[in-house]
Amino acid sequence: MKKFILKIILFFFILIITDFLIGKGLNLAYHHAISGNTARYDYIYSKTKEDILVLGSSRALDNFVPDTIEKYMNMSCYNCGESASGIMLCYPRLNIIKERYTPKIIIYDLYYEDLIQSLELRSLKTLKPYYNDKNVSEMYERIDPTLRLKMLSSLYKYNSEFIDYIADNIHHTNYFKKGQYVLGHTVSDRNVNVQSMESIKVDSVKLYYFEKLIKENKDKMSIYFTVSPSYKNKDGKLFKPIITICHKYNMPVFNHYSDTTFSSHYEYFMDPYHLNMTGAAKFTQTIAKEIADYRASVASYPYKHK
């Protein structure tokens, strides 16, 4: 009986040591990646120092060209957008960044991920290595309370992306430039059907965190909200709940969702919801000018914008 108990104890001891060592190895791979998503995530959370950060979903990731923003605003810029993500990722992501420094400007591109009623773990997977941060653990446990136990495993913090961690230490890829995804193509069919986003159910939890982001940061940095164009979409009622919150705190919103300068031109899109590089360059130039003009007007007439 004693031997059996000792074997069990030895088994769990080996399991814990193995978990610790593999977790440490993956942690090293994560922080030493030379390219790809892994290097980009490590840069966002550990190394960003730019004056301007872009936040939002894949539309932020694809549609905003940092070089163009830098040209028109004379400040450094990095794109921190993330596919299939919204406020549930952006809120803790910004808080992790703020533990190192406070950016001067946030450009936050709004989309349905900031509204739709679905608390999905997939949008938070890039935050698993930072679970010990209180903002991250709070967000995870709101979605899945059992994660408190799972995160005791060093391996679990890295298991969903470990193949990418290894590959991104071996192969040098050029998917990103200053954080922006740069491999877009053009919509092949100008008659492509566009799905309506106007009937989705709004998530009050996401609106809570969206308002929380504004309240906690509006006096520390300048925040500008944008809505990127969508091909053929003509009605932006979808964004009303978020825009209402922005207006409540006098936050500027530059809404181009149904701007026919873009939405009527298939040659600017790589799919109905994301601009290609040509469209992104044109759209970013428009947004950069609008923000620069807004900042100039606030500087000239500060009391007008209170």
C-alpha positions in Angstrom: 0.0 0.0 0.0 2.8 2.3 0.9 4.6 1.7 -2.4 1.4 2.4 -4.3 0.9 5.8 -2.4 4.6 6.6 -3.1 4.1 5.8 -6.8 1.1 8.2 -6.9 3.1 10.9 -5.2 6.0 10.4 -7.5 3.7 10.5 -10.5 2.2 13.8 -9.6 5.6 15.2 -8.7 6.9 14.3 -12.1 3.7 15.7 -13.7 4.2 19.0 -11.9 7.9 19.3 -12.7 7.2 18.4 -16.4 4.4 21.0 -16.6 6.7 23.6 -15.1 9.6 22.9 -17.4 7.5 22.7 -20.6 5.7 25.9 -19.5 9.1 27.6 -19.0 10.2 26.5 -22.4 7.1 27.8 -24.1 7.4 31.1 -22.2 11.0 31.5 -23.6 9.7 30.6 -27.1 6.9 33.2 -26.7 9.2 36.0 -25.7 11.9 35.3 -28.3 9.8 34.8 -31.4 11.3 36.5 -34.4 8.1 37.0 -36.4 4.4 36.2 -36.9 1.6 36.6 -34.4 3.8 35.5 -31.5 6.3 38.3 -31.9 3.5 40.7 -32.5 1.7 39.8 -29.2 5.0 40.0 -27.2 5.6 43.4 -28.7 2.1 44.7 -27.9 2.2 43.5 -24.3 5.9 44.0 -23.5 7.5 46.5 -25.8 5.1 49.1 -27.3 6.2 52.6 -26.7 4.5 54.4 -29.5 2.5 57.6 -29.0 -0.6 56.3 -30.8 -2.1 52.9 -30.5 -4.9 51.5 -32.7 -7.4 49.1 -31.0 -10.3 47.1 -32.2 -11.3 44.1 -34.2 -9.8 42.7 -37.4 -11.2 45.8 -39.1 -8.7 47.8 -37.0 -6.0 45.3 -37.8 -6.5 45.5 -41.6 -7.8 49.0 -42.1 -5.3 51.3 -40.3 -1.9 52.0 -41.8 0.5 53.2 -39.0 2.9 54.9 -41.5 0.1 57.1 -42.8 -1.0 58.1 -39.2 2.6 59.0 -38.4 2.9 61.1 -41.5 -0.2 63.2 -40.7 0.0 63.3 -36.9 3.8 63.5 -36.5 3.7 60.9 -33.8 4.7 57.2 -33.7 2.0 54.6 -34.1 1.4 50.9 -33.7 -1.6 48.8 -34.7 -2.9 46.6 -31.8 -6.1 45.5 -33.6 -7.0 41.8 -33.2 -9.1 39.4 -35.3 -12.5 38.2 -33.9 -12.0 40.5 -30.9 -13.6 43.5 -29.3 -13.8 45.3 -26.0 -13.4 42.0 -24.0 -9.9 41.8 -25.3 -9.1 45.5 -25.8 -9.9 46.5 -22.3 -7.4 44.2 -20.5 -4.9 44.6 -23.4 -4.8 48.4 -22.9 -4.5 47.9 -19.1 -1.5 45.6 -19.5 0.2 48.2 -21.8 -0.6 51.0 -19.3 1.4 49.2 -16.6 4.5 50.1 -18.6 3.6 53.5 -20.1 0.6 55.6 -21.1 0.1 56.2 -24.8 -0.9 59.8 -25.8 -3.6 58.7 -28.2 -5.9 55.7 -28.7 -7.7 55.2 -32.0 -10.5 52.6 -31.3 -12.3 51.2 -34.3 -15.8 50.0 -33.4 -17.5 46.9 -34.8 -20.1 44.3 -33.8 -17.6 42.4 -31.6 -18.0 45.3 -29.2 -21.7 44.7 -29.0 -22.8 41.2 -29.8 -24.0 38.9 -27.0 -21.3 36.3 -26.9 -18.6 35.9 -24.3 -16.1 33.7 -26.2 -12.8 32.5 -24.9 -11.2 32.6 -28.3 -10.9 36.4 -28.2 -8.9 36.2 -25.0 -6.5 33.4 -26.0 -3.6 35.9 -26.6 -4.0 37.0 -22.9 -3.4 33.5 -21.4 0.3 34.2 -20.7 -0.8 37.3 -18.7 -3.4 35.6 -16.6 -1.8 36.8 -13.4 -2.8 40.4 -14.3 -5.9 41.2 -12.3 -7.7 42.7 -15.3 -7.0 39.6 -17.4 -8.1 37.1 -14.6 -11.2 39.1 -14.0 -12.2 38.9 -17.7 -11.4 35.2 -18.0 -13.3 34.2 -14.8 -16.3 36.2 -15.9 -16.5 33.9 -18.9 -15.4 30.6 -17.4 -15.0 30.4 -13.5 -13.2 27.0 -13.9 -10.2 28.7 -15.5 -8.9 29.6 -12.1 -7.9 26.0 -11.6 -6.8 25.4 -15.2 -4.4 28.4 -15.1 -2.5 26.7 -12.2 -0.8 24.8 -15.1 2.1 26.6 -16.7 1.6 24.5 -19.8 -2.1 25.4 -20.1 -1.2 29.1 -20.4 0.6 28.4 -23.7 -1.0 25.2 -25.0 -3.5 26.8 -27.5 -0.7 28.5 -29.5 2.4 26.4 -28.8 2.8 25.4 -32.5 2.8 29.0 -33.5 5.3 29.8 -30.8 7.7 27.3 -32.2 7.1 28.1 -35.9 7.5 31.9 -35.2 10.9 31.2 -33.7 12.0 29.4 -36.9 10.4 31.0 -39.9 10.5 34.7 -40.6 7.2 35.9 -42.0 6.1 39.4 -43.2 2.4 39.4 -42.3 2.5 42.6 -40.3 4.0 46.1 -40.6 3.9 48.1 -37.4 1.2 45.7 -36.3 -1.0 46.1 -39.3 -1.9 43.0 -41.3 -0.7 43.7 -44.9 -1.7 40.7 -47.0 -5.1 41.9 -48.2 -6.5 41.3 -51.7 -9.5 42.7 -53.6 -13.1 41.5 -53.6 -13.5 39.5 -56.8 -17.3 39.9 -57.1 -18.8 43.4 -56.9 -22.2 41.8 -56.5 -21.2 39.8 -53.4 -24.1 39.4 -50.9 -23.5 41.4 -47.7 -24.9 40.1 -44.4 -27.0 42.5 -42.3 -25.6 43.2 -38.8 -28.6 45.3 -37.7 -30.5 42.6 -35.8 -27.9 41.3 -33.3 -28.6 41.2 -29.6 -26.6 43.7 -27.6 -24.5 42.5 -24.7 -24.8 44.7 -21.6 -21.5 43.3 -20.2 -19.6 44.5 -23.2 -21.2 48.0 -23.0 -20.2 48.0 -19.3 -16.5 47.4 -20.2 -16.7 49.8 -23.1 -17.9 52.6 -20.8 -15.4 51.5 -18.2 -12.5 52.0 -20.7 -13.7 55.5 -21.5 -14.2 56.5 -17.8 -10.8 55.2 -16.7 -8.8 56.7 -19.6 -10.5 59.9 -20.9 -8.5 62.1 -18.6 -5.2 60.3 -19.2 -5.0 60.2 -23.0 -6.9 61.3 -26.1 -9.4 58.7 -27.4 -10.8 58.8 -30.9 -13.5 56.4 -32.0 -13.9 55.4 -35.6 -16.2 53.1 -37.6 -14.5 51.7 -40.7 -16.4 51.4 -44.0 -18.3 48.2 -45.1 -19.0 47.3 -48.7 -22.6 48.1 -49.7 -23.8 48.6 -46.1 -26.0 51.7 -45.8 -27.4 51.6 -42.3 -25.2 52.0 -39.2 -27.9 51.7 -36.6 -26.0 48.8 -35.2 -23.5 51.2 -33.5 -26.0 53.4 -31.8 -25.6 51.9 -28.3 -21.9 52.5 -28.3 -22.0 55.9 -30.0 -24.5 57.0 -27.4 -22.0 56.2 -24.7 -19.3 58.0 -26.6 -21.4 61.1 -26.8 -22.3 60.9 -23.1 -18.6 61.5 -22.4 -18.0 63.9 -25.3 -15.9 61.4 -27.1 -15.4 62.2 -30.9 -16.7 59.5 -33.3 -15.6 59.4 -36.9 -18.2 57.2 -38.5 -17.5 56.0 -42.1 -19.5 52.8 -42.0 -21.8 53.7 -44.9 -19.5 56.4 -46.4 -20.1 56.0 -50.2 -16.6 57.3 -50.8 -15.6 53.7 -49.8 -18.7 51.6 -49.4 -19.7 51.9 -53.1 -16.3 50.8 -54.4 -15.5 47.1 -54.4 -11.9 47.8 -55.5 -11.2 49.1 -52.0 -12.1 45.9 -50.2 -10.6 42.4 -49.7 -14.0 41.2 -48.5 -17.3 43.0 -47.6 -16.0 44.0 -44.1 -12.3 44.6 -44.5 -10.4 47.1 -46.7 -7.5 46.0 -48.9 -4.2 47.9 -48.8 -5.4 50.5 -51.4 -8.6 51.1 -49.4 -6.8 51.1 -46.1 -4.3 53.7 -47.3 -7.1 56.0 -48.5 -9.3 55.4 -45.3 -6.4 55.9 -42.9 -5.5 59.2 -44.7 -9.1 60.4 -44.2 -9.1 59.4 -40.5 -5.7 60.9 -39.8 -6.7 64.2 -41.4 -10.0 64.3 -39.4 -8.3 63.6 -36.1 -5.6 66.2 -36.8 -8.2 68.8 -37.7 -10.2 67.9 -34.6 -7.1 68.3 -32.4 -6.3 71.6 -34.0 -9.8 72.9 -33.4 -9.7 71.8 -29.8 -6.4 73.6 -29.3 -7.8 76.8 -30.9 -11.2 76.6 -29.1 -10.8 74.4 -26.0 -14.0 75.5 -24.3 -16.1 74.7 -27.4 -15.4 71.0 -26.9 -16.1 70.7 -23.2 
